[in-house]
Amino acid sequence: MATRLCAWLLCAGLAAIPPAMAGDLATVRVITFPFGTYAPLFLGIQDGIFEKHGIEVELGITPSSGFLREGLAKGDYDIALSAVDNAVAMVEDAKKDVVIVTGGDTGMNELIARADIEALEDVRGKTLIVDAPDTAFALLAKKILKDHGLVAGRDYRLKSIGGTRERMQALVDDPANAASILGPPFSFAAKEKGLKSFGRTSDLIGPYQSGGTFVMRGWAKANGPVLERYIAAYIESVRRTRDPAHRDAVISLIASRFKQDPKTAERSYRSLMEPGFGLAPDARFDMEGFKAVLALRAEIEGQWGGKPPAPDKYVDLSYYDRALRQLGRQRDPNEPRRSDP
């Protein structure tokens, strides 16, 4: 269930906000994973950016994508920040009218395996650890293994564990669990524990639109100005996260929020900053990466008769565009210009 933010989080930001605004905050219930790619959300809450935009975030942490999807559909939460393939699953499998309203990141994922897995073919007869077996990162793993001649259910088993931290621990604890998709900071923590990486998913299968914001379409229509202020605050939070002046604060947040040592937190920070791999400037939506999400679902799950549909039915960036206008469409100062070296 959603848990209201601690008083110290609110106090950290409200000191810089006019008292009248504090009383006019619109409460928005947000559900997400404790995952390094969503550091801007946590930083924006901590630093009072959402309050500055008139938003009080009531934060829920999900143990699994199934819990997240169910909570959004039931109206327990207003906004989800997660892999956008979950939104596609809600539309196609649960028949819910969900819409994606921002991008965010590539997932920054790696295929992580136990040290005794010398080659991906060694996954044969073992278990692939996933969150949900038919969405997002599970499809990435199944595609990579398929490209190495291994098919789920025939050559290896699937086991649903839940979030990234739990999947990492399952790999550490049980030799029968061969591999999983992990992202920062847990991908780095896993390697510190002796697990190995078979490469970044972006290198293994190409572009992929992973994390993004999605909502029930009816809620968006009824709460458009609130959603736009939330998105504007999130964009500003992304800018702050990417700003080198806040490097130490972001590393400290990753270490404390995700209970990681400073070395792992710093490595995670560097991955967040990596162009084309880390955080998308201004939480931009990667349409080509999203087409890859649909193509992957069509190939691996056989959805739509194996032919991916046009992406338009799942995406509405008009709220994002209006949020940018609230920010004056100013350029992210941390983004290199084309002429920059």
C-alpha positions as CSV (number, residue, x, y, z in Angstrom):
1,M,0.0,0.0,0.0
2,A,1.1,3.6,-0.5
3,T,3.0,5.1,2.4
4,R,2.9,8.9,3.0
5,L,6.3,10.4,2.8
6,C,8.1,11.1,6.1
7,A,7.9,14.6,7.5
8,W,11.6,15.2,7.0
9,L,11.2,14.7,3.3
10,L,8.6,17.4,3.1
11,C,10.4,19.8,5.3
12,A,13.5,19.5,3.1
13,G,11.6,21.1,0.3
14,L,8.9,23.2,1.8
15,A,11.3,25.7,3.4
16,A,11.8,27.2,0.0
17,I,8.1,27.3,-0.9
18,P,5.7,30.2,-0.1
19,P,3.4,29.1,2.8
20,A,0.3,29.5,0.7
21,M,1.6,27.1,-1.9
22,A,2.2,24.4,0.7
23,G,-1.5,24.6,1.6
24,D,-2.5,24.3,-2.1
25,L,-0.6,21.1,-2.9
26,A,-2.4,18.5,-5.0
27,T,-1.7,15.0,-3.7
28,V,-0.6,12.5,-6.3
29,R,-0.2,8.8,-5.5
30,V,2.8,7.5,-7.3
31,I,3.9,3.8,-7.4
32,T,7.4,2.7,-8.5
33,F,10.2,0.3,-7.9
34,P,13.2,0.9,-5.7
35,F,15.4,1.1,-8.8
36,G,18.4,3.3,-9.6
37,T,17.0,4.6,-12.9
38,Y,14.2,6.2,-10.9
39,A,16.6,8.3,-8.8
40,P,15.1,11.6,-10.2
41,L,11.8,10.8,-8.5
42,F,13.4,10.2,-5.1
43,L,15.7,13.2,-5.5
44,G,12.8,15.5,-6.6
45,I,10.8,14.4,-3.5
46,Q,13.8,14.9,-1.2
47,D,14.7,18.3,-2.6
48,G,11.1,19.7,-2.7
49,I,10.9,20.0,-6.5
50,F,7.4,18.5,-6.7
51,E,6.2,20.8,-3.9
52,K,7.6,23.8,-5.8
53,H,5.3,22.7,-8.7
54,G,2.3,22.3,-6.3
55,I,2.5,18.6,-6.0
56,E,2.6,16.4,-2.9
57,V,3.8,12.9,-3.8
58,E,2.3,10.1,-1.8
59,L,4.8,7.4,-2.6
60,G,4.2,3.7,-2.9
61,I,6.9,1.1,-3.5
62,T,5.9,-2.0,-5.3
63,P,7.2,-5.5,-4.7
64,S,6.4,-6.6,-8.3
65,S,5.1,-5.4,-11.6
66,G,1.9,-7.3,-11.1
67,F,1.2,-5.4,-7.9
68,L,1.9,-2.1,-9.7
69,R,-0.4,-2.9,-12.6
70,E,-3.2,-4.0,-10.3
71,G,-2.9,-1.0,-8.0
72,L,-3.0,1.4,-10.9
73,A,-6.0,-0.3,-12.5
74,K,-7.9,-0.4,-9.2
75,G,-7.3,3.3,-8.6
76,D,-5.1,2.8,-5.5
77,Y,-2.4,4.9,-7.4
78,D,-2.7,7.7,-9.9
79,I,0.7,7.5,-11.6
80,A,3.1,4.6,-12.3
81,L,6.8,5.0,-13.0
82,S,8.1,1.7,-14.4
83,A,9.0,-0.1,-17.6
84,V,6.4,1.0,-20.1
85,D,5.9,-2.5,-21.4
86,N,3.8,-2.9,-18.3
87,A,1.4,-0.3,-19.8
88,V,1.2,-2.3,-23.0
89,A,0.4,-5.4,-21.0
90,M,-2.4,-3.5,-19.1
91,V,-3.9,-2.5,-22.4
92,E,-3.6,-5.7,-24.3
93,D,-4.0,-8.4,-21.5
94,A,-6.0,-6.7,-18.9
95,K,-8.0,-4.5,-21.3
96,K,-7.4,-1.3,-19.2
97,D,-7.3,2.1,-20.8
98,V,-3.8,3.1,-19.9
99,V,-1.6,5.7,-21.6
100,I,2.1,6.4,-21.5
101,V,2.9,10.1,-21.0
102,T,6.7,10.3,-20.6
103,G,9.9,8.4,-21.3
104,G,12.8,8.2,-18.9
105,D,15.5,5.7,-19.5
106,T,16.7,2.6,-21.3
107,G,16.6,0.4,-18.2
108,M,20.4,0.4,-18.0
109,N,20.0,-3.4,-17.7
110,E,22.5,-6.2,-17.9
111,L,22.0,-10.0,-18.2
112,I,23.6,-11.2,-14.9
113,A,24.4,-14.8,-14.2
114,R,26.0,-16.9,-11.5
115,A,29.7,-17.4,-11.8
116,D,29.4,-21.0,-12.8
117,I,27.5,-20.1,-16.0
118,E,30.4,-20.1,-18.4
119,A,28.2,-19.4,-21.5
120,L,24.6,-18.6,-22.0
121,E,24.0,-22.2,-23.2
122,D,24.7,-23.3,-19.6
123,V,21.3,-21.8,-18.6
124,R,19.9,-25.0,-20.1
125,G,18.1,-27.0,-17.5
126,K,18.3,-24.2,-14.9
127,T,16.0,-21.3,-13.9
128,L,15.7,-17.8,-15.3
129,I,14.6,-15.4,-12.5
130,V,12.1,-12.8,-13.6
131,D,9.6,-10.3,-12.1
132,A,6.6,-11.2,-14.2
133,P,7.1,-13.9,-16.9
134,D,5.4,-12.0,-19.7
135,T,6.4,-8.4,-19.5
136,A,9.4,-6.0,-19.8
137,F,12.7,-7.4,-18.6
138,A,11.6,-11.0,-18.8
139,L,11.0,-10.5,-22.5
140,L,14.5,-9.0,-22.8
141,A,16.0,-12.1,-21.2
142,K,13.9,-14.5,-23.2
143,K,14.9,-12.8,-26.4
144,I,18.6,-12.9,-25.6
145,L,18.4,-16.6,-24.7
146,K,16.3,-17.3,-27.8
147,D,19.1,-15.8,-29.9
148,H,21.4,-18.4,-28.2
149,G,19.0,-21.3,-29.1
150,L,17.2,-21.5,-25.7
151,V,13.4,-21.4,-25.4
152,A,11.5,-20.8,-22.2
153,G,9.6,-23.9,-20.9
154,R,11.6,-26.2,-23.2
155,D,15.2,-25.5,-22.3
156,Y,14.9,-23.6,-19.0
157,R,12.4,-22.7,-16.3
158,L,11.0,-19.3,-15.4
159,K,10.5,-18.3,-11.8
160,S,8.8,-15.1,-10.8
161,I,10.5,-13.5,-7.8
162,G,9.6,-9.8,-8.0
163,G,11.8,-6.6,-7.9
164,T,15.4,-6.3,-8.9
165,R,16.8,-6.5,-5.3
166,E,14.9,-9.8,-4.8
167,R,16.1,-11.2,-8.1
168,M,19.7,-10.4,-7.3
169,Q,19.4,-12.2,-4.0
170,A,17.8,-15.2,-5.5
171,L,20.8,-15.6,-7.8
172,V,23.2,-15.3,-4.9
173,D,21.3,-17.8,-2.7
174,D,20.2,-20.6,-5.0
175,P,22.6,-22.4,-7.5
176,A,19.5,-23.6,-9.5
177,N,18.8,-20.0,-10.4
178,A,21.0,-19.3,-13.4
179,A,20.4,-15.7,-14.6
180,S,18.3,-12.6,-14.5
181,I,18.1,-9.1,-15.9
182,L,19.4,-6.6,-13.4
183,G,19.9,-2.8,-13.5
184,P,21.6,-0.3,-11.2
185,P,22.5,-0.3,-8.4
186,F,21.8,-4.0,-8.1
187,S,23.6,-5.0,-11.3
188,F,26.8,-3.5,-9.8
189,A,26.1,-5.0,-6.4
190,A,25.7,-8.4,-8.0
191,K,29.1,-8.2,-9.7
192,E,30.6,-7.2,-6.3
193,K,29.1,-10.4,-5.0
194,G,30.8,-12.5,-7.6
195,L,28.1,-12.8,-10.2
196,K,29.0,-12.1,-13.9
197,S,27.5,-10.0,-16.7
198,F,26.9,-11.3,-20.1
199,G,26.5,-7.7,-21.4
200,R,24.1,-4.8,-21.5
201,T,20.8,-5.5,-23.0
202,S,21.1,-2.4,-25.2
203,D,24.2,-3.9,-26.7
204,L,22.7,-7.4,-27.0
205,I,19.4,-6.5,-28.6
206,G,19.5,-2.7,-29.4
207,P,17.4,0.3,-28.3
208,Y,14.7,-0.2,-25.8
209,Q,12.3,2.3,-24.2
210,S,12.2,1.1,-20.6
211,G,11.2,3.4,-17.7
212,G,8.5,5.9,-18.2
213,T,5.3,7.4,-16.7
214,F,1.9,5.9,-17.4
215,V,-1.6,6.5,-16.0
216,M,-5.2,5.5,-16.6
217,R,-6.4,7.6,-19.5
218,G,-9.6,8.7,-17.6
219,W,-7.5,9.9,-14.7
220,A,-5.3,12.0,-17.1
221,K,-8.3,13.6,-18.7
222,A,-9.9,14.5,-15.4
223,N,-6.6,15.7,-13.8
224,G,-4.7,17.2,-16.8
225,P,-3.2,20.3,-15.1
226,V,-2.1,18.2,-12.1
227,L,-0.5,15.6,-14.3
228,E,1.3,18.4,-16.3
229,R,2.7,19.9,-13.1
230,Y,3.8,16.5,-12.0
231,I,5.6,15.9,-15.3
232,A,7.2,19.4,-15.2
233,A,8.5,18.6,-11.7
234,Y,9.8,15.2,-12.9
235,I,11.6,16.8,-15.8
236,E,13.2,19.3,-13.4
237,S,14.2,16.5,-11.1
238,V,15.9,14.7,-14.1
239,R,17.8,17.9,-14.8
240,R,18.9,18.2,-11.2
241,T,20.0,14.5,-11.2
242,R,22.0,15.0,-14.3
243,D,23.6,18.3,-13.1
244,P,27.2,17.6,-12.1
245,A,26.8,20.1,-9.3
246,H,24.5,17.5,-7.6
247,R,26.7,14.5,-8.1
248,D,27.5,13.9,-4.4
249,A,23.9,14.3,-3.5
250,V,22.7,11.7,-6.1
251,I,25.4,9.3,-5.0
252,S,24.5,9.7,-1.4
253,L,20.8,9.2,-2.2
254,I,21.5,6.0,-4.2
255,A,23.7,4.6,-1.3
256,S,21.1,5.4,1.4
257,R,17.9,4.8,-0.5
258,F,19.0,1.4,-1.9
259,K,21.3,0.5,0.9
260,Q,24.4,0.2,-1.2
261,D,28.1,0.9,-0.4
262,P,29.6,4.2,-1.8
263,K,31.5,2.4,-4.5
264,T,28.4,0.7,-5.9
265,A,26.5,4.0,-5.6
266,E,29.2,5.8,-7.5
267,R,29.3,3.2,-10.3
268,S,25.5,3.5,-10.6
269,Y,25.7,7.2,-10.8
270,R,28.2,7.0,-13.7
271,S,25.8,4.7,-15.6
272,L,22.9,7.1,-15.1
273,M,25.0,9.9,-16.6
274,E,26.2,7.9,-19.6
275,P,24.8,9.4,-22.9
276,G,22.5,7.0,-24.8
277,F,22.5,4.5,-21.9
278,G,21.6,6.4,-18.8
279,L,18.8,8.9,-18.1
280,A,17.2,10.4,-21.1
281,P,17.5,14.2,-21.0
282,D,14.2,15.7,-19.9
283,A,12.7,12.2,-19.6
284,R,12.1,12.2,-23.3
285,F,10.2,9.4,-24.9
286,D,12.2,7.2,-27.4
287,M,9.7,6.3,-30.1
288,E,12.1,4.0,-31.9
289,G,12.9,2.3,-28.6
290,F,9.2,1.9,-27.9
291,K,8.7,0.3,-31.4
292,A,11.3,-2.2,-30.3
293,V,9.3,-2.9,-27.1
294,L,6.3,-3.8,-29.3
295,A,8.3,-5.8,-31.7
296,L,9.8,-7.8,-28.8
297,R,6.4,-8.6,-27.4
298,A,5.2,-9.6,-30.9
299,E,8.2,-11.9,-31.4
300,I,8.5,-13.5,-27.9
301,E,4.9,-13.6,-26.8
302,G,3.3,-14.0,-30.3
303,Q,1.0,-11.0,-29.6
304,W,-0.9,-9.4,-32.5
305,G,-0.1,-12.5,-34.6
306,G,3.5,-11.6,-34.5
307,K,3.1,-8.2,-36.1
308,P,3.6,-5.3,-33.8
309,P,0.9,-2.5,-34.0
310,A,1.4,1.2,-34.5
311,P,2.5,2.8,-31.2
312,D,0.0,5.6,-31.2
313,K,-2.7,3.9,-29.2
314,Y,-0.4,3.5,-26.2
315,V,1.2,7.0,-26.1
316,D,-0.1,10.5,-25.5
317,L,2.8,13.1,-25.2
318,S,0.5,16.1,-25.2
319,Y,0.7,16.3,-21.4
320,Y,4.5,16.2,-21.6
321,D,4.6,18.9,-24.2
322,R,2.4,21.2,-22.1
323,A,4.7,20.4,-19.1
324,L,7.7,21.5,-21.1
325,R,5.9,24.8,-21.9
326,Q,5.5,25.3,-18.2
327,L,9.2,25.1,-17.9
328,G,9.5,27.6,-20.8
329,R,10.9,24.9,-23.1
330,Q,14.4,25.9,-21.9
331,R,17.1,23.5,-22.9
332,D,18.5,21.1,-20.3
333,P,21.8,22.8,-19.4
334,N,23.4,19.4,-18.8
335,E,22.8,18.2,-22.4
336,P,25.8,18.6,-24.7
337,R,25.1,20.7,-27.9
338,R,25.7,19.1,-31.2
339,S,28.9,21.1,-31.7
340,D,30.2,20.1,-28.2
341,P,33.1,17.6,-28.3
